Amino acid sequence: MTKHRCGWCAGDELYEAYHDLEWGVPVYDDHQLFEFLILETFQAGLSWITVLRKRENFRDAFDNFEYKKIAQYNQDKVDELLQNAGIIRNKLKVKATITNAQAFIKVQEEFGSFSKYIWDFVDGKPIKNKLKHYKDTPANTPLSDALSKDLKKRGFKFVGSTVVYAHMQATGMVNDHEVSCFRYNEV
């Protein structure tokens, strides 16, 4: 018997694996949260599959998303990244990654962890939506608006409400699996 999946991932093996194993699973680890935040930053204006296909290249290029290293990147490293054909070579997004690593560390210092900070926006537990069809998924919500505004206030870049909502979905802060999807009750 075939498992029913959310319609957005159907037919692509990489997308289906991401959907089945990662998307919507609550993430409380700061390192993973940072990785998703940076990948969502690079996804802004592009499709998620574009970023997903380059994910391993991003890991290699950005020191496995070690935010303490990234926070120290200099212009030589920026130039190197902008020559790397394996990633999305957008100067503003590369520079935003460094800025976001620095802001990420400041949030950790203030709250003890980035996880505590971000999960406080949903009182520490995922919001379980009841979507019948993935096309009914909002691009943003009042909650993602508030989180986006707060992140920007803290110096983060490329964290508009739509990017933030995608991050919330990816890291399980919201469960936007279709109710008929086999993952809906699993995450």
C-alpha positions as CSV (number, residue, x, y, z in Angstrom):
1,M,0.0,0.0,0.0
2,T,1.3,3.4,-0.9
3,K,1.6,6.0,1.8
4,H,-0.2,9.3,1.2
5,R,2.2,12.2,1.4
6,C,1.7,15.9,1.2
7,G,1.2,16.9,-2.5
8,W,4.1,19.3,-2.6
9,C,6.8,16.6,-2.5
10,A,5.2,14.0,-4.7
11,G,7.3,12.5,-7.5
12,D,10.8,13.7,-6.4
13,E,12.9,11.2,-4.5
14,L,14.9,13.8,-2.7
15,Y,11.8,15.9,-1.8
16,E,10.0,12.7,-0.6
17,A,12.9,11.7,1.6
18,Y,13.1,15.2,3.1
19,H,9.3,15.2,3.7
20,D,9.3,11.7,5.2
21,L,12.3,12.1,7.5
22,E,12.8,15.8,8.4
23,W,10.0,18.3,7.4
24,G,7.9,19.2,10.4
25,V,9.9,17.2,12.9
26,P,10.4,19.3,16.0
27,V,14.0,20.5,16.2
28,Y,15.4,21.7,19.5
29,D,19.1,21.5,18.7
30,D,20.8,24.9,18.1
31,H,23.1,23.6,15.4
32,Q,20.2,22.2,13.4
33,L,18.1,25.3,13.9
34,F,20.9,27.4,12.6
35,E,21.3,25.2,9.5
36,F,17.7,25.4,8.7
37,L,17.7,29.2,9.2
38,I,20.6,29.6,6.8
39,L,19.1,27.3,4.2
40,E,15.8,29.2,4.4
41,T,17.7,32.5,4.0
42,F,19.2,31.2,0.8
43,Q,15.8,29.9,-0.3
44,A,14.3,33.3,-0.2
45,G,12.9,34.0,-3.7
46,L,13.8,30.5,-4.9
47,S,12.2,27.0,-4.6
48,W,13.1,24.8,-1.7
49,I,14.1,22.0,-3.9
50,T,16.9,24.2,-5.4
51,V,18.4,24.6,-1.9
52,L,17.8,21.0,-1.0
53,R,19.7,19.8,-4.0
54,K,22.7,22.0,-2.9
55,R,22.4,21.2,0.8
56,E,25.6,19.1,1.0
57,N,27.5,21.8,-1.0
58,F,26.3,24.4,1.6
59,R,27.4,22.2,4.4
60,D,30.9,21.9,2.9
61,A,31.1,25.6,2.0
62,F,29.9,26.9,5.3
63,D,32.0,24.6,7.6
64,N,29.0,22.3,8.4
65,F,27.0,25.3,9.6
66,E,29.3,25.9,12.6
67,Y,27.9,29.3,13.5
68,K,30.9,30.3,15.7
69,K,33.2,29.8,12.7
70,I,30.8,31.6,10.3
71,A,30.5,34.6,12.7
72,Q,34.3,35.1,12.1
73,Y,34.3,34.9,8.3
74,N,36.3,37.7,6.7
75,Q,36.2,39.2,3.2
76,D,38.5,36.5,1.8
77,K,36.0,33.8,2.9
78,V,33.1,35.8,1.4
79,D,35.0,36.0,-1.9
80,E,35.7,32.3,-1.8
81,L,32.0,31.5,-1.2
82,L,31.0,33.8,-4.1
83,Q,33.2,31.7,-6.4
84,N,31.7,28.4,-5.2
85,A,29.4,27.1,-8.0
86,G,28.0,24.5,-5.7
87,I,26.0,27.0,-3.7
88,I,23.7,29.9,-4.4
89,R,26.2,32.7,-5.0
90,N,24.3,35.7,-3.7
91,K,26.5,38.3,-2.1
92,L,23.7,39.7,0.2
93,K,22.7,36.2,1.4
94,V,26.3,35.2,2.0
95,K,26.9,38.4,4.1
96,A,23.6,37.9,5.8
97,T,24.8,34.4,6.8
98,I,27.7,35.9,8.7
99,T,25.5,38.6,10.3
100,N,23.0,35.9,11.3
101,A,25.6,33.8,12.9
102,Q,26.7,36.8,15.0
103,A,23.1,37.5,15.9
104,F,22.5,33.8,16.7
105,I,25.3,33.8,19.2
106,K,23.9,37.0,20.9
107,V,20.5,35.3,21.2
108,Q,22.2,32.2,22.7
109,E,24.0,34.5,25.2
110,E,20.7,36.2,26.2
111,F,18.4,33.2,26.4
112,G,20.8,30.3,27.1
113,S,20.0,28.8,23.7
114,F,18.5,29.8,20.4
115,S,16.1,26.9,20.8
116,K,14.7,28.3,24.0
117,Y,14.3,31.7,22.4
118,I,12.5,30.5,19.2
119,W,10.3,27.8,20.8
120,D,9.0,30.3,23.4
121,F,7.1,31.9,20.5
122,V,4.9,28.7,20.4
123,D,5.0,28.0,24.2
124,G,7.5,25.2,23.7
125,K,5.2,22.9,21.6
126,P,4.3,22.6,18.0
127,I,1.1,24.2,16.6
128,K,-0.8,21.4,14.8
129,N,-2.8,22.8,11.9
130,K,-5.5,20.9,10.0
131,L,-4.7,21.4,6.3
132,K,-6.7,19.3,3.9
133,H,-4.5,20.3,0.9
134,Y,-1.0,21.7,1.0
135,K,-2.1,24.6,-1.3
136,D,-4.1,25.9,1.6
137,T,-0.9,26.5,3.6
138,P,-0.5,30.2,4.4
139,A,2.7,31.9,3.3
140,N,2.9,33.6,6.7
141,T,0.9,34.1,9.9
142,P,0.6,36.7,12.6
143,L,3.0,34.5,14.6
144,S,5.6,34.4,11.9
145,D,5.1,38.2,11.5
146,A,5.9,38.7,15.2
147,L,8.9,36.3,15.1
148,S,10.2,37.9,11.9
149,K,9.9,41.4,13.5
150,D,11.8,40.2,16.6
151,L,14.6,38.6,14.7
152,K,15.1,41.7,12.6
153,K,15.2,43.8,15.8
154,R,18.0,41.5,16.9
155,G,20.0,42.1,13.7
156,F,19.0,39.1,11.6
157,K,18.8,39.5,7.8
158,F,16.6,37.8,5.2
159,V,14.1,36.8,7.9
160,G,10.9,38.1,6.4
161,S,7.7,36.6,7.6
162,T,7.5,34.1,4.7
163,V,11.1,32.9,5.3
164,V,10.3,32.6,9.0
165,Y,7.1,30.7,8.5
166,A,9.0,28.2,6.2
167,H,11.6,27.8,9.0
168,M,8.8,27.2,11.5
169,Q,7.4,24.5,9.2
170,A,10.7,22.8,8.6
171,T,11.7,22.7,12.2
172,G,8.3,21.5,13.5
173,M,7.2,24.6,15.2
174,V,4.1,24.2,13.1
175,N,2.8,20.9,11.7
176,D,1.5,21.7,8.2
177,H,1.4,18.2,6.9
178,E,-1.9,17.5,5.2
179,V,-4.3,15.7,7.6
180,S,-4.4,12.8,5.2
181,C,-0.5,12.6,5.1
182,F,1.0,9.6,6.9
183,R,3.4,12.0,8.7
184,Y,0.6,14.2,10.2
185,N,0.2,12.2,13.4
186,E,3.8,11.1,13.5
187,V,5.4,14.5,14.0
